[in-house]
């Protein structure tokens, strides 16, 4: 006989943890299913969330893991021998909800799992999804996982491994981005390779700002890739960890004879990146191919909601993957919507459609759909990756290097650097206008 709950949350990422605890805080009985990863373990990449702070939604809940605040962003252009960095710091970002904060799924998972000592909270650990159960009208009524069956008013799918079985049950869903363990690029879209390192808390604090619980992100244009390759790199601190990765345009890698994972290693070995990970112990790496096909056809349906990874909250709108923004927002919005449906005893589309309304209000839906064409053209402008990093290095090398000769005028320095880069004035002017137009 099936066990009965108000809500089932399938998945133990950041979104799943937030949704499960928020639902329990609202007085709902919750079954939280933690599926196993491949080989019994799953590497869940962290991320920086800039929009939604779950503190308000979880007000009064002890131990919410929001220790690492981001108060500074660094934009860097890396050439083969140089690096130009532009830094912006704002101490007001240290207070919510202005700045960013680091969302580490492993910490949220551990925090949430430490809270089941109250009535109405159940965890099935290491339970793979066997089936999605729906009634004759097509409404989701429960799941079967690890050989056990559970029923609920609303089912929240956070882990993307649930989508194939959901489709098998008759739900009209689009499959999530393909996971590519080999590191080989897909035919289209972008490849994201992310890795994490363990590092003692004091050393993380020292390397990323010198203040406890604060830090900065580094977002880099990779101007040193093999000819034709285009990509970005990113580094940011966790609690007792460092996270790094690259975002690469698959089409540009076709003729380089290398893989995304190999280019990650080149980024980590670059003199501008190496100090951040020196002496740290790598804990996991994953490669994801992001396809430019938009979000699933629906983020909700009769009796169910999609959140986190299942909602495809892993868009790359710029230099870094902005999935943490959407992941946190979907966790909070899904819990609020599911709680309303449970109170109304109406898990149909009329009530659950409020989920999309909430996400629209948070401004995250565009991250799960198609990127803006102008921003995409600017992001993958070949000159941004192949010419400007060397141009900037050349210009500042001429400016900063002391020689036994009179200083040159800035106009002459720029002229000489442009000539060496092969970038015409007209192209530079067009690109500057494109930057302004995309803002």
C-alpha positions in Angstrom: 0.0 0.0 0.0 1.3 3.4 -0.9 2.5 5.8 1.9 0.6 9.1 1.8 2.1 12.6 1.9 1.1 16.2 1.1 4.1 16.6 -1.2 6.9 14.5 -2.7 10.2 16.1 -3.7 12.3 13.9 -6.0 15.9 15.2 -6.0 18.5 16.5 -3.5 20.1 19.5 -5.2 19.9 23.0 -3.9 16.4 23.5 -5.3 15.1 20.2 -3.9 16.5 21.0 -0.4 15.0 24.5 -0.3 11.6 23.2 -1.6 11.5 20.3 0.9 12.4 22.4 3.9 10.1 25.3 2.9 7.2 22.9 2.5 7.8 21.4 5.9 8.1 24.9 7.4 4.6 25.6 5.9 3.3 22.5 7.9 3.1 20.1 5.0 4.0 16.4 5.3 7.0 15.8 2.9 8.7 12.8 1.4 12.1 13.8 0.2 13.6 11.2 -2.2 17.4 11.3 -2.7 18.2 9.4 -5.9 21.6 7.7 -6.3 24.2 9.0 -8.7 26.0 7.0 -11.3 28.2 4.4 -9.5 26.5 5.4 -6.2 27.8 9.0 -6.2 26.8 12.2 -7.9 28.9 15.3 -8.5 26.6 18.4 -8.2 28.2 21.6 -9.4 27.9 24.7 -7.2 27.0 28.1 -8.5 26.6 31.8 -7.5 23.0 32.9 -7.0 22.6 36.7 -7.6 18.8 37.2 -7.5 16.9 35.2 -5.0 17.9 34.9 -1.3 16.0 32.0 0.4 16.4 33.6 3.9 13.0 35.2 3.7 11.3 32.0 2.5 13.0 30.1 5.3 12.7 32.7 8.0 12.9 31.1 11.4 14.6 28.0 10.1 17.9 27.5 11.9 21.3 26.9 10.1 20.4 28.1 6.6 23.8 27.7 4.8 24.4 31.2 3.4 27.9 31.6 4.7 29.8 32.9 1.6 28.7 36.3 0.3 30.0 37.6 -3.0 30.9 41.3 -2.7 33.2 41.7 -5.7 33.3 40.7 -9.4 36.4 40.6 -11.5 36.3 40.6 -15.3 39.5 39.4 -16.9 40.9 39.1 -20.5 43.5 36.3 -20.5 46.1 36.2 -23.3 48.9 33.6 -23.6 51.3 35.7 -21.5 49.1 38.4 -19.9 45.9 39.2 -18.1 43.9 42.4 -17.8 41.4 42.5 -15.0 38.6 45.0 -14.2 37.4 44.8 -10.5 34.3 46.1 -8.9 33.6 45.8 -5.2 30.6 46.9 -3.3 30.4 46.3 0.5 26.6 46.7 0.4 26.5 43.4 -1.4 27.3 41.7 1.9 23.8 42.3 3.0 20.9 40.4 1.5 19.4 40.6 -1.1 21.8 42.8 -3.0 24.9 40.7 -3.6 25.4 37.1 -4.6 25.9 34.0 -2.5 27.4 30.6 -3.2 24.9 27.8 -3.6 26.7 24.4 -2.9 24.3 21.5 -3.3 26.2 19.3 -1.0 25.9 21.7 1.9 22.2 22.3 1.3 21.7 18.6 1.1 23.5 17.9 4.4 21.7 20.8 6.1 18.2 19.6 5.0 19.0 15.9 5.9 19.8 17.1 9.4 16.2 18.2 9.9 14.1 15.0 9.8 13.6 14.6 13.5 10.1 16.0 13.4 6.7 14.5 12.5 5.7 14.7 8.8 9.3 14.6 7.4 10.5 11.4 5.6 13.6 10.8 3.6 14.2 7.9 1.2 18.0 7.9 0.6 19.5 6.3 -2.4 16.2 5.4 -4.0 16.1 5.4 -7.8 12.9 6.4 -9.5 11.1 3.3 -10.8 7.9 4.9 -12.2 5.8 8.1 -12.2 2.2 7.2 -11.2 -0.7 9.0 -12.9 -4.4 8.4 -12.8 -6.6 7.8 -15.8 -7.0 11.6 -16.4 -3.3 12.0 -16.6 -2.8 13.7 -13.2 0.4 12.7 -11.4 -0.6 11.1 -8.1 2.7 9.7 -6.8 5.9 7.8 -7.6 7.5 4.4 -7.1 11.2 4.6 -6.0 13.5 2.0 -4.7 10.7 -0.6 -4.8 8.4 1.5 -2.5 5.4 3.5 -3.5 4.2 6.9 -2.3 1.2 9.1 -3.1 0.9 12.9 -2.7 -1.2 15.8 -3.6 1.7 17.4 -5.5 5.0 15.8 -6.8 8.0 18.1 -7.3 10.6 16.7 -9.7 14.0 18.3 -9.1 16.4 15.6 -10.4 16.5 15.5 -14.2 16.8 11.7 -14.2 13.0 11.7 -13.5 12.1 13.2 -16.9 12.4 10.0 -19.1 10.1 8.1 -16.8 7.7 11.1 -16.6 7.5 11.1 -20.3 6.8 7.4 -20.2 3.9 8.1 -17.9 2.4 10.3 -20.6 3.7 13.8 -19.5 4.6 16.1 -22.4 8.1 17.0 -21.4 11.2 17.9 -23.4 14.4 16.0 -22.4 17.1 18.0 -20.5 20.6 18.9 -21.8 22.6 15.8 -22.7 25.3 14.9 -20.1 28.5 14.1 -21.8 30.9 12.3 -19.5 33.6 11.9 -22.2 34.0 15.7 -22.5 33.3 15.6 -26.2 31.3 18.5 -27.6 27.9 18.1 -29.0 26.8 19.2 -32.5 25.5 22.6 -31.2 25.2 24.7 -28.1 27.8 25.1 -25.4 29.9 22.8 -23.3 30.3 23.6 -19.7 33.1 21.8 -17.7 33.0 22.4 -14.0 35.2 21.2 -11.2 35.6 21.7 -7.4 38.4 21.6 -5.0 38.6 21.2 -1.2 40.6 23.9 0.6 40.7 24.8 4.4 38.3 27.7 5.4 41.1 30.1 6.4 42.9 29.7 3.1 39.7 30.2 1.1 39.1 33.4 3.1 42.7 34.6 2.5 42.6 33.9 -1.3 39.2 35.5 -2.0 39.1 38.8 -0.2 40.7 38.3 3.2 37.4 38.5 5.1 35.5 35.6 6.7 32.4 34.7 4.8 33.0 37.0 1.8 34.6 36.6 -1.5 34.8 37.5 -5.2 34.2 35.9 -8.5 36.5 35.9 -11.5 35.0 35.7 -15.0 37.5 35.5 -17.8 37.6 35.7 -21.6 40.0 32.9 -22.7 42.2 34.4 -25.4 44.8 31.7 -25.3 42.8 28.8 -26.7 43.9 26.9 -29.8 43.2 28.8 -33.1 39.4 29.1 -33.6 38.4 28.1 -30.1 36.2 30.5 -28.1 35.3 30.3 -24.5 35.1 31.8 -21.0 36.4 30.7 -17.6 35.2 31.3 -14.1 36.5 30.9 -10.5 34.7 31.5 -7.3 35.0 30.4 -3.6 32.7 28.1 -1.7 32.6 27.5 2.0 35.7 25.3 2.3 36.1 24.9 -1.4 37.0 26.5 -4.7 34.9 26.1 -7.9 36.2 26.6 -11.4 35.1 25.9 -15.0 34.9 26.9 -18.6 32.0 27.7 -21.0 32.9 26.8 -24.6 31.2 27.2 -27.9 31.0 23.7 -29.3 31.1 24.8 -33.0 34.3 26.7 -32.5 36.1 23.6 -31.0 35.5 21.4 -34.0 38.8 22.2 -35.7 40.9 22.6 -32.6 41.6 18.9 -32.1 41.0 19.1 -28.4 38.2 18.5 -25.8 36.4 20.8 -23.3 38.0 18.9 -20.4 41.5 19.5 -21.9 40.8 23.2 -22.2 39.6 23.3 -18.6 43.1 22.0 -17.6 44.7 24.8 -19.7 42.6 27.4 -17.9 43.5 26.0 -14.5 47.2 26.0 -15.4 47.1 29.6 -16.6 49.3 31.9 -14.4 46.2 34.1 -13.7 44.1 31.1 -12.5 46.7 28.8 -10.8 47.0 30.8 -7.6 43.4 30.2 -6.7 43.6 26.4 -6.8 47.2 25.9 -5.8 47.4 23.2 -3.1 43.7 22.4 -3.2 42.4 18.8 -3.6 40.1 18.2 -6.6 36.8 16.5 -5.6 34.9 16.1 -8.8 34.4 17.2 -12.4 31.4 17.1 -14.8 30.7 18.1 -18.4 27.3 19.3 -19.5 26.2 20.3 -23.0 23.7 23.1 -23.0 21.5 23.0 -26.0 19.9 26.3 -27.3 16.4 24.7 -27.5 14.8 26.5 -24.6 13.0 25.2 -21.5 10.7 22.2 -21.3 7.3 22.8 -22.9 5.8 23.1 -19.5 7.2 23.7 -16.0 4.0 22.4 -14.4 1.1 20.0 -15.2 -1.7 18.2 -13.5 -0.3 17.2 -10.1 3.4 18.1 -10.7 6.0 20.8 -10.9 9.5 20.9 -12.4 12.3 22.7 -10.5 16.1 22.9 -10.4 17.8 20.7 -12.9 14.6 19.2 -14.1 13.3 22.7 -15.0 16.5 23.1 -17.0 17.8 25.8 -14.7 21.3 25.8 -16.1 21.5 28.6 -18.7 24.6 30.3 -19.7 23.8 33.9 -20.4 27.3 35.2 -20.3 30.7 34.2 -19.0 29.4 31.9 -16.3 26.6 29.4 -15.9 23.7 31.2 -14.2 21.9 28.1 -13.2 22.1 28.8 -9.4 19.9 31.9 -9.8 17.1 29.9 -11.5 17.6 26.8 -9.3 17.1 28.8 -6.0 14.1 30.7 -7.5 12.4 27.5 -8.7 12.9 25.8 -5.3 11.2 28.7 -3.4 8.4 29.3 -6.0 7.6 25.6 -6.3 7.3 25.2 -2.5 5.0 28.2 -2.3 2.8 27.0 -5.2 2.6 23.4 -4.0 1.6 24.6 -0.5 -1.2 26.7 -2.0 -2.4 23.7 -4.1 -2.4 21.4 -1.0 -4.3 24.0 1.1 -6.9 24.3 -1.8 -7.0 20.6 -2.3 -6.6 21.4 -6.0 -3.4 20.2 -7.7 -4.7 21.1 -11.1 -3.2 23.5 -13.6 -5.3 26.4 -12.4 -3.5 26.6 -9.1 -0.1 25.2 -10.2 0.1 27.8 -13.0 0.9 30.3 -10.3 4.4 28.8 -10.3 5.1 30.4 -13.7 3.7 33.7 -12.5 6.1 33.6 -9.6 9.1 32.8 -11.8 8.1 35.6 -14.1 8.0 38.0 -11.2 11.5 36.9 -10.2 12.8 37.5 -13.7 14.4 34.1 -14.2 12.3 32.5 -16.9 14.4 33.9 -19.7 17.4 32.0 -18.3 15.6 28.8 -19.0 14.7 29.7 -22.5 16.4 31.1 -25.6 19.1 33.7 -25.0 18.8 37.2 -26.4 20.1 37.1 -30.0 22.1 40.4 -29.5 23.7 39.2 -26.3 24.5 35.8 -28.0 26.2 37.5 -31.0 28.3 39.7 -28.7 29.1 36.7 -26.4 30.5 34.7 -29.3 32.0 37.5 -31.4 35.3 36.0 -32.7 37.2 39.2 -32.1 36.3 39.2 -28.4 38.1 35.8 -28.0 40.8 35.9 -30.6 41.9 39.5 -30.9 40.9 41.6 -27.9 42.7 39.7 -25.1 46.0 40.0 -27.0 45.2 43.6 -28.0 44.6 44.6 -24.4 47.7 42.8 -23.2 49.7 44.6 -25.9 48.3 48.0 -25.1 48.8 47.8 -21.3 52.3 46.2 -21.8 53.2 49.3 -23.8 51.7 51.6 -21.2 53.2 49.8 -18.1 56.6 48.8 -19.2 59.3 51.3 -18.2 61.8 52.1 -20.9 64.7 54.5 -21.2 62.8 56.6 -23.7 60.0 59.3 -23.7 56.5 58.2 -22.9 54.2 57.7 -25.9 50.9 59.4 -26.2 47.9 57.1 -25.5 46.7 57.6 -29.1 50.0 56.3 -30.5 50.0 53.3 -28.1 46.4 52.4 -29.1 47.3 52.8 -32.8 50.3 50.5 -32.5 48.4 47.9 -30.6 45.5 47.9 -33.1 47.9 47.6 -35.9 49.6 44.5 -34.3 46.2 42.9 -33.6 44.8 43.3 -37.1 41.5 44.8 -35.7 40.4 47.8 -37.8 39.1 51.0 -36.1 35.7 50.4 -37.7 35.4 46.9 -36.2 36.4 48.2 -32.8 33.7 51.0 -33.1 31.1 48.5 -34.2 31.9 46.2 -31.3 31.7 49.0 -28.8 28.3 50.0 -30.1 27.2 46.3 -29.9 28.2 46.3 -26.2 26.1 49.4 -25.6 23.1 47.9 -27.6 23.1 44.7 -25.7 22.9 46.3 -22.2 
